[in-house]
Amino acid sequence: MDKKTISRDGTPIAYERYGDGPAVVLVGGAMCTGATLAPLASALSDRFGALTYDRRGRGGSGDTAPFAVAREVEDIAALIEASGGSAALYGISSGGALVLEAAASGLPVGRVAVYETPFAVYEGGGKERREYTERLTELLGQDRHGDAVELFMALAGTPPEMIAGARRSPAWPGMEAIAPTLAYDNAAMGDGLVPRDRLASLTVPVLAVAGGASPEWMREAARTVADTAPDGTYRTLDGQTHMVDPQVLAPLLTEFFSGTTLGG
């Protein structure tokens, strides 16, 4: 990340721009940095100026206490301002919740796309989120960053053997380093349920996408987002999971952000 902009509270936000077209700000989810979305930004760069960035508390960006979701919305506002004053937004996973909130907050946003924002649409989802919040708060309060990462991975459905392998991997220290930001993603998700009132207030087109090989509840969550937004469209990508292939996703986003009709 060789560029920086300053958010409203003085926090430096590191970002990278790919391409010179209309601005699209790409927002990662939990445990992601700007580098995570670099392949997608590159795939969009022929048509757009795609911005990736390190969310506050990660990579090259700073952090300023106390945290609030509104501060992350201000970070997006600073990136939009740095890219010319208006932009489209894309968010994956909990980053999707953040871009939906940014649009609902009145930022100069033309279109919003989200991929598999994990809102709980299944029975007991709200209770599961409350229990996760309590345990995450406890672990982070005790500086048990590795255990907090493991808790998140378990919530995301990662098998125990994969979690054990991750702990032994060279990437683990970096994951522990940004573990405190798990609280930021959790805050962006609110109570874990679909924020129907906020979505209903949106005045821009919304595209909600899910992978055809993802769990059914993920597709149902995306479908609910599209159905609740006044101008919402739902799409699935055959064969894709939460780890979506940028080369498969990019054509759909290009079509949507170009303002062409998705149809159907």
Secondary structure by P-SEA (a helix, b strand, c coil): ccbbbbcccbbbbbbcccccccbbbbbbccccccccaaaaaaaaccccbbbbbbccccccccccccccaaaaaaaaaaaaaaacccbbbbbcaaaaaaaaaaaaacccccbbbbcccccccccaaaaaaaaaaaaaaaaaaacaaaaaaaaaaaaacccaaaaaaaaaccaaaaaaaaccaaaaaaaaacccccaaaaaaaccbbbbbbbbccccaaaaaaaaaaaaaccbbbbbbbcccccccccccaaaaaaaaaacccccc
